[in-house]
Amino acid sequence: MPSESEGRSVVVMGVSGSGKSTIAKKLADAVGNGALFVDADDYHTQAHKDKMASGHSLTDEDRLPWLHDLVNVMKTHLLRDPTQTIFLACSALKRSYRDILRDAILPHHPVQFLYLEGTRELLSGRLSERQGHFFKISGLDGQLQQLEKPDVQVEKDCVWVSVDAGIDEIVENSRRALVI
């Protein structure tokens, strides 16, 4: 557990519909003290948003420049204020993607990954109700196929939380899992 002066970075990860942005924002608000919320969706190119909106999954080649942009965003914030606590909402579907994001973290600035886990039925139900987002339900199966769920025995900086609950309960379970 980091001290207050060290800060931390938490990548709230999972497939679309798992609630990454909502949970990451609520966690940042709950931590307070200037905790920063960053939504990785804000850094997708329009071409990538259009691709996902048409129901196609992004490839590794699509995602790599985006992930490197996220690394630069994180490093910029951390170099400006190493005591910053950052909550990044990002799919981080594959271990190799999580490894890239780990590179953004300064040696004294711990990172944790919070995997928001839900069934296909739950996620598709949420996506069918979502309004105004570029990601469409037709892309869910592609993300689920790409997903490499974190193995907490190997990726010791990862914790899992089920999203089969109300938002407040998911936030509380996330805080307990992250020890914040």
Beta strands, then each sheet from edge to edge (+ up, - down):
strand 1: 8-13
strand 2: 36-39
strand 3: 85-89
strand 4: 111-117
strand 5: 158-162
sheet 1: 2+ 3+ 1+ 4+ 5+
end
